[in-house]
């Protein structure tokens, strides 16, 4: 039974990944071992340290001549994007991954997401995207013709603006999140070390 359930979960996750990437302007450039060099993190009052880990997926896109990067972390258990935990410094995994991806690619961060991959999960990305229309549309072109994304935590109001429930932020707010990851004391329970 467990083998069958695992196979079904893998098939569901694969189909969700395929749907995410089929029409997306973002394409994977790194899977599992892309950032073995690590991210440079400046701890308050200390020398910078290099944190090494594995990022499940790193995607790149070029939108109007500008390069963007997004990170996706697959989760087999219960997990959700929690901005308060990031601000408190207790869950910095995604921002550290995004900072590492930004450092390695030189691209602007377009988003950081968790993706549940368990059997029966919706496989919808949970996190935050850069709230710029062209960048969001590159992630999910369906948003050009419909108000709600099936793969991103994004919904539009009737006037085309992002709803309050959408997981979007300005460039400044994403940079603030990345700076928290670069300067907060690390809780190593949330980082997979090499």
Secondary structure, DSSP 8 states (H G I E B T S, - for coil): -HHHHHHHHHHHHHHHHHHHHHS-S-EEEEESSTTTT-EEEE-TTS-EEEE----SEEEEEEETTEEEEEEEEEESS-----HHHHHHTS--HHHHHHHHHHHHH--EEEEEEEEE-STT----EEEEEE--HHHHHHH-GGGGT-SB-SSSS-BB-TTSSB-TTS-EE-HHHHHHHHHHHHHS---GGG----
